[in-house]
Amino acid sequence: MSASNPRPLLVYFSRPGENYFNGGRTDLAVGNTKVMAQLIGELIDVDLHELQAADPYSRDYDATVARNVREQDEQARPAIVGPLPSLAGRATVLVGSPIWNVQIPRIMRTFVDAAKWSGIRVVPFTTHAMSGLGGAVEEYAQACRGATIAEGLAVRGERVRDSRPAIEAWLGRAGLR
Ligand SMILES: Cc1cc2nc3c(=O)[nH]c(=O)nc-3n(C[C@H](O)[C@H](O)[C@H](O)COP(=O)(O)O)c2cc1C
């Protein structure tokens, strides 16, 4: 048995580069989900862990859309750099990602499917262009065996930096601040 760790863990994936922005495109120096994860890190005492793809996603939007379609079709588990974070001893794990084709990127499944979720409370969040949480909550509910799934929060990518009050309120509802 490992000692319990009272601090929540936040595991996220985010891709910098060309992306959707108010109907057009922009080049994100830092991905929207990473901005949100860092904001959460300013608001609560949490350990942040960023998932990095062993084969990095292109900064090109269309190339990433095409790769994601392939990975969804194949139900791929894209490899992740370095060891996956252990959930041992954690009571709460926040999981965050963009929405890709109305689902979570397949790399989230690489992590989720390898982790031991029994007894853990999962607090999901997404950034997105229009799809909200998409299928994220259902997918975590199905894949995180033995976990309970708390209320999720979806923030439009363009609005992340303005969304501190909504994020604070959501963390409060989750009992995290
Ligand atoms: C491959 C790809 C697919 C996307 N699919 C969707 C989608 O189905 N619905 C949506 O609302 N936004 C979609 N988006 C937009 C992203 O979810 C949004 O820009 C998000 O904030 C990006 O987060 P990131 O910068 O952390 O990667 C997609 C973006 C990419 C690159």
PDBQT file of the ligand as one rigid body, heavy atoms in Angstrom, charges set to zero:
ROOT
HETATM    1  C1  LIG A 201      -7.606  17.513 -34.534  1.00  0.00    +0.000 C 
HETATM    2  C2  LIG A 201      -8.559  18.520 -33.949  1.00  0.00    +0.000 A 
HETATM    3  C3  LIG A 201      -9.906  18.220 -33.869  1.00  0.00    +0.000 A 
HETATM    4  C4  LIG A 201     -10.790  19.111 -33.252  1.00  0.00    +0.000 A 
HETATM    5  N1  LIG A 201     -12.105  18.766 -33.143  1.00  0.00    +0.000 NA
HETATM    6  C5  LIG A 201     -12.953  19.570 -32.458  1.00  0.00    +0.000 A 
HETATM    7  C6  LIG A 201     -14.329  19.205 -32.260  1.00  0.00    +0.000 A 
HETATM    8  O1  LIG A 201     -14.801  18.167 -32.693  1.00  0.00    +0.000 OA
HETATM    9  N2  LIG A 201     -15.117  20.055 -31.565  1.00  0.00    +0.000 N 
HETATM   10  C7  LIG A 201     -14.658  21.220 -31.044  1.00  0.00    +0.000 A 
HETATM   11  O2  LIG A 201     -15.417  21.915 -30.402  1.00  0.00    +0.000 OA
HETATM   12  N3  LIG A 201     -13.371  21.600 -31.216  1.00  0.00    +0.000 NA
HETATM   13  C8  LIG A 201     -12.501  20.811 -31.899  1.00  0.00    +0.000 A 
HETATM   14  N4  LIG A 201     -11.198  21.190 -32.069  1.00  0.00    +0.000 N 
HETATM   15  C9  LIG A 201     -10.723  22.432 -31.450  1.00  0.00    +0.000 C 
HETATM   16  C10 LIG A 201     -10.021  22.179 -30.114  1.00  0.00    +0.000 C 
HETATM   17  O3  LIG A 201     -10.785  21.335 -29.282  1.00  0.00    +0.000 OA
HETATM   18  C11 LIG A 201      -9.800  23.503 -29.342  1.00  0.00    +0.000 C 
HETATM   19  O4  LIG A 201      -9.141  24.449 -30.142  1.00  0.00    +0.000 OA
HETATM   20  C12 LIG A 201      -9.023  23.243 -28.048  1.00  0.00    +0.000 C 
HETATM   21  O5  LIG A 201      -9.126  24.356 -27.195  1.00  0.00    +0.000 OA
HETATM   22  C13 LIG A 201      -7.545  22.963 -28.318  1.00  0.00    +0.000 C 
HETATM   23  O6  LIG A 201      -6.888  22.697 -27.103  1.00  0.00    +0.000 OA
HETATM   24  P1  LIG A 201      -5.288  22.591 -27.046  1.00  0.00    +0.000 P 
HETATM   25  O7  LIG A 201      -4.759  23.902 -27.537  1.00  0.00    +0.000 OA
HETATM   26  O8  LIG A 201      -5.010  22.371 -25.596  1.00  0.00    +0.000 OA
HETATM   27  O9  LIG A 201      -4.855  21.414 -27.860  1.00  0.00    +0.000 OA
HETATM   28  C14 LIG A 201     -10.303  20.339 -32.718  1.00  0.00    +0.000 A 
HETATM   29  C15 LIG A 201      -8.956  20.656 -32.855  1.00  0.00    +0.000 A 
HETATM   30  C16 LIG A 201      -8.076  19.767 -33.456  1.00  0.00    +0.000 A 
HETATM   31  C17 LIG A 201      -6.611  20.120 -33.581  1.00  0.00    +0.000 C 
ENDROOT
TORSDOF 0
